Amino acid sequence: MLRDLQTYLKERQQASLQEIVQQFHTDADALRGMLNQLIRKGRVQKTEGAKCTHCRDCAPESVEFYEWIN
């Protein structure tokens, strides 16, 4: 599943934790663990202050975004 997550982020370049949860039908805490592995490997970074582009209902500080590092 870690490989699938890596491929998903590589193709999308950036995704919110909520989008990733919906894509993989997996608990957010479990996904955070996998995302932290990719962060430690230098493949992904957590993007601070990013805004959702799908709706305008989320408070920016409550949305976690992750970005693929090329």
Phi and psi in degrees as GROMACS dihedral restraints (atoms count N, CA, C in turn):
[ dihedral_restraints ]
;  ai    aj    ak    al  type     phi  dphi    fc
    3     4     5     6     1   -60.7    20    10
    4     5     6     7     1   -39.8    20    10
    6     7     8     9     1   -64.6    20    10
    7     8     9    10     1   -40.4    20    10
    9    10    11    12     1   -64.4    20    10
   10    11    12    13     1   -40.9    20    10
   12    13    14    15     1   -62.9    20    10
   13    14    15    16     1   -43.3    20    10
   15    16    17    18     1   -61.6    20    10
   16    17    18    19     1   -44.5    20    10
   18    19    20    21     1   -63.0    20    10
   19    20    21    22     1   -43.1    20    10
   21    22    23    24     1   -58.6    20    10
   22    23    24    25     1   -48.3    20    10
   24    25    26    27     1   -69.1    20    10
   25    26    27    28     1   -36.5    20    10
   27    28    29    30     1   -62.7    20    10
   28    29    30    31     1   -40.8    20    10
   30    31    32    33     1   -72.4    20    10
   31    32    33    34     1   -39.3    20    10
   33    34    35    36     1   -86.2    20    10
   34    35    36    37     1   -24.2    20    10
   36    37    38    39     1    75.2    20    10
   37    38    39    40     1   -37.7    20    10
   39    40    41    42     1  -152.8    20    10
   40    41    42    43     1   141.5    20    10
   42    43    44    45     1  -153.8    20    10
   43    44    45    46     1   150.2    20    10
   45    46    47    48     1   -81.4    20    10
   46    47    48    49     1   158.9    20    10
   48    49    50    51     1   -59.4    20    10
   49    50    51    52     1   -39.1    20    10
   51    52    53    54     1   -62.1    20    10
   52    53    54    55     1   -40.7    20    10
   54    55    56    57     1   -63.6    20    10
   55    56    57    58     1   -39.4    20    10
   57    58    59    60     1   -68.0    20    10
   58    59    60    61     1   -41.5    20    10
   60    61    62    63     1   -58.0    20    10
   61    62    63    64     1   -45.8    20    10
   63    64    65    66     1   -66.0    20    10
   64    65    66    67     1   -38.6    20    10
   66    67    68    69     1   -65.9    20    10
   67    68    69    70     1   -43.6    20    10
   69    70    71    72     1  -102.2    20    10
   70    71    72    73     1    -3.2    20    10
   72    73    74    75     1    50.3    20    10
   73    74    75    76     1    48.7    20    10
   75    76    77    78     1  -131.5    20    10
   76    77    78    79     1   150.3    20    10
   78    79    80    81     1   -58.6    20    10
   79    80    81    82     1   140.3    20    10
   81    82    83    84     1   -59.5    20    10
   82    83    84    85     1   -39.4    20    10
   84    85    86    87     1   -65.8    20    10
   85    86    87    88     1   -38.5    20    10
   87    88    89    90     1   -64.7    20    10
   88    89    90    91     1   -41.5    20    10
   90    91    92    93     1   -66.6    20    10
   91    92    93    94     1   -37.1    20    10
   93    94    95    96     1   -59.5    20    10
   94    95    96    97     1   -39.4    20    10
   96    97    98    99     1   -60.6    20    10
   97    98    99   100     1   -44.4    20    10
   99   100   101   102     1   -68.3    20    10
  100   101   102   103     1   -41.1    20    10
  102   103   104   105     1   -63.1    20    10
  103   104   105   106     1   -38.1    20    10
  105   106   107   108     1   -64.5    20    10
  106   107   108   109     1   -34.4    20    10
  108   109   110   111     1   -62.2    20    10
  109   110   111   112     1   -44.2    20    10
  111   112   113   114     1   -68.4    20    10
  112   113   114   115     1   -32.4    20    10
  114   115   116   117     1   -65.6    20    10
  115   116   117   118     1   -46.0    20    10
  117   118   119   120     1   -61.2    20    10
  118   119   120   121     1   -33.1    20    10
  120   121   122   123     1   -79.5    20    10
  121   122   123   124     1    -6.4    20    10
  123   124   125   126     1    79.9    20    10
  124   125   126   127     1    20.1    20    10
  126   127   128   129     1   -98.1    20    10
  127   128   129   130     1   -23.5    20    10
  129   130   131   132     1  -135.5    20    10
  130   131   132   133     1   150.2    20    10
  132   133   134   135     1  -132.5    20    10
  133   134   135   136     1   148.3    20    10
  135   136   137   138     1   -82.7    20    10
  136   137   138   139     1   128.2    20    10
  138   139   140   141     1   -95.3    20    10
  139   140   141   142     1   115.3    20    10
  141   142   143   144     1   -84.2    20    10
  142   143   144   145     1   139.5    20    10
  144   145   146   147     1    75.5    20    10
  145   146   147   148     1    10.6    20    10
  147   148   149   150     1   -72.4    20    10
  148   149   150   151     1   153.6    20    10
  150   151   152   153     1  -116.1    20    10
  151   152   153   154     1   145.2    20    10
  153   154   155   156     1   -70.0    20    10
  154   155   156   157     1   142.4    20    10
  156   157   158   159     1  -105.6    20    10
  157   158   159   160     1    -2.1    20    10
  159   160   161   162     1   -89.0    20    10
  160   161   162   163     1   -37.7    20    10
  162   163   164   165     1  -143.1    20    10
  163   164   165   166     1   177.4    20    10
  165   166   167   168     1  -120.4    20    10
  166   167   168   169     1    17.6    20    10
  168   169   170   171     1   -88.5    20    10
  169   170   171   172     1   -16.7    20    10
  171   172   173   174     1   -86.4    20    10
  172   173   174   175     1   139.5    20    10
  174   175   176   177     1   -74.6    20    10
  175   176   177   178     1   127.8    20    10
  177   178   179   180     1   -52.5    20    10
  178   179   180   181     1   -35.1    20    10
  180   181   182   183     1   -74.9    20    10
  181   182   183   184     1   -14.5    20    10
  183   184   185   186     1   -96.2    20    10
  184   185   186   187     1     0.7    20    10
  186   187   188   189     1  -108.6    20    10
  187   188   189   190     1   125.2    20    10
  189   190   191   192     1   -95.8    20    10
  190   191   192   193     1   128.6    20    10
  192   193   194   195     1  -119.6    20    10
  193   194   195   196     1   144.8    20    10
  195   196   197   198     1  -125.7    20    10
  196   197   198   199     1   139.8    20    10
  198   199   200   201     1  -126.6    20    10
  199   200   201   202     1   135.7    20    10
  201   202   203   204     1   -72.7    20    10
  202   203   204   205     1   137.1    20    10
  204   205   206   207     1  -101.7    20    10
  205   206   207   208     1   120.4    20    10
